[in-house]
Amino acid sequence: MNRLSDSDLAARVARDIPDGSYVNLGIGKPTHVSAHVPDGREVVYHSENGILGVGPTPPAGQEDVEMIDASKRYITTAPGASFFEHADSFAMMRGGHIDIAVLGAYQVAENGDLANWATLDETFPPAVGGAMDLVVGVPRILVMMRHTGRDGEAKLLRRCTFPLTGLGVVSRVYTDLAVLDVTDAGFVLVDLTPGNSLAEVQAVTEATIHT
């Protein structure tokens, strides 16, 4: 099957972010989205460590060690960017002042349940961080993830098996294989990565994909 690169997947997510939105980008794959604002749009990216106006990753050799986002990734800033303390940043998240959050995930269930902070592998200590604040305070949660795990295991499930971050919070899932809306009926296909068939993608998805 054809799989989108992280950069191409980030560009696909960015296409759906409306002009004028305030958007939080989660750790991992979502950080790539800030480099793909479509022409003619203004999107203000938020990082929970206290930045509004996150720009793309700087070129190699041009990093400022004091300019990082919540995942400790080097960043640039957009014109008009502002900086503030954690308390103000979390007040924005909890108070409904962020329009969209783009988060990574270990698993998403067909009813929109999200598991993105811990697996059952105790090798990696769990840390839910700001994700729990984002899923209760931000009205639209988009998930950006690989469709399957490293060993080919399904990550889009009937029910999550990992500890949950939020219940019924996910609006849309963007994977390297497809884009799916979360509805009352379950996962509904929006589009497929070019070259993939629905049957192929369904074969690596535990939950039913509706059309």
N, C-alpha and C positions, 0 to 999 in steps of 0.2 A: 504494500500500500504506500501511497505518497504521504509523507509527513511534512508539515510546515516547519521551517527553522524557527527558533525563538524570535528572531527579528521579524520574519514574515508573519508569525502569529501575533506579535505585538502590533504590527501595522494593521492587521485585520481587526483587532480590538479597537484600535484608535479610530478606525473608520466609523464606528458606531457611537462615539462619544460626542454629544452635541456641543455646538459652539457655546462658549460662556460657562461651561461646567467647571465645578470645583471637584477634583478627583484625587483620592488617596491611592497610592500604588503600594501594594504589599511587597514583602521580601521575595526575592527570587525572580522568576520569569516576568512578573508584572513591571519590574523596574525598567524593562526595555520600552515600555509604552511611551514614555516621555520623549523619546526620540522620533516619534511618528505622528506629530500633530498635522492633520491634513491642511493643505493650503487654504487660506481664507478663514480658518477657525482660530479662536483663542481659547485655550484650555489652561486652567490654573491647577498645577499639580501640587499636592500637599504631601508632606512627609511628617510622620507623627513625632519626630524628634524636634520639630519646631520650625518648619519652613513652608511658606506658600510661594510658589513660583519655581519649582524644581525644573531644571532644564536637562538636556541630554548628558550622557557620560562624556567627560572631556577626552580629547585625544591623548594617546599615550605620551607621557613626558610633560603634559601640561596640567597635571592634577594639582589641586590645592589641598593640602593635608587637613585643613580645617573645614573643608566643604564636603560633607558626607550626608547621606540620607539615613533612614532608620536601619537599613541593612548594612551600613558601613561602606556603601558603594560611593566612590567619588562622583560628584555631581557638578554641574554648572548651574547657574541661576538665570532665569528669564528676566527681562526688564521689569522693574517694579517689584521684584521679590522682597519678601519680608521675613524676619526672624523673630521668634518668640519662645517663651519657656514651655515646658511640657504641660503645665497646668492649662495654659491657654489652648495648646494644641489638642489636648484631650477634650476640652470643653467644646471645641469645634466639632469633634467627632461625635461626642455624646449628645450634643445639642441640635443635631440635624442640619448643621451648616455645610456639610460635605454632600454633594449630590450623588456621587458614585464612588465605590471602592472596587478596585481590581485586585483580587487576592489569588494566591496559589492554593492548591488543595491536594491532600492525599486521596480523599474520596468525596464524591457528591452523590446523594441519594435522589431518586426520581421525585421525591416530594420537596426537594430543595434543602434538605439537611446538609450541613457542611462540616467536614472533619479536616482540619488543616494545621493542627498544633501538636499532635502526638500520634505515634504509631504504637504498636504493641512491643516494639523493640526497645528494651531498656538501655541499649548502648547509647542512645541519644536522649539525654534528659529533656523532658517536656517543658515548654515555655509558651504559654498561650499569648503573652504580650498584648499588644493593642488590638488584636483581631477580635476579641470578645467585645470591645467597645465599638469597633467599626460595624459589626454585624447587627448590633442593636440600635446604633445611632444613624446609620447611613441608609437611605431608602432603597437604593439600587445596588445590589452586590453582583458583580461580574466575576466569574472564575476563569482563570487562564492556567492551563495544565496540560500535561501529556495525557493522552487518552488511556494509555495502559502503563502499568508499572514496568520496572526494568526486566522482570521475568515474564512479561506479557500478561500479567494478571489484570483483571478488570478493575477500573477505578470509578466507573459510573454504575451505581448499584441500585438494587431495589431498596436496601437499607444499609447505612454505613455500619462498619464493624469497628472502626476506630473511635476514640473519644470525640464527642461533638463540640464544635465551636458555637454553632447556632442551629436552631430548629426552623426549617422552612424559610431560610433567608436568601437563598440563591435565586437570582432572576434569569441568568443566562450563563451557559458554559461554553468557553472557547477552548477547543483542543487542537492538537496538531492534525487531527483527522476530520473534524466536523465542528459545527456550531449548533448548539441545542438550546432551545428555550425550556425553562421549567414552568409547567402549567399544572392545573388541577388534574389533568389527564396523565401527567408524567412528562418525560422528555419528548419534545417536539422538534423535528429537524428544521433548521433554518437554512443551512447549506453544508455541502461537503467540500473537503479539500479536493481541488481538481484532480481527476484521475481515479478517485475512489468511488466505489458503489455503496449504496445503502446496505446491501447484504454483507459486504466485507466489514463495514464498520459495526453493524449489528453483531457480527460474530465475535467481536472483542468487547462487547458491551453487555453487562449482566442484565440491566434494566431494558425494557422494550423502548425502542425509538419509534415514535408515532410520526406520521406525515399528514 
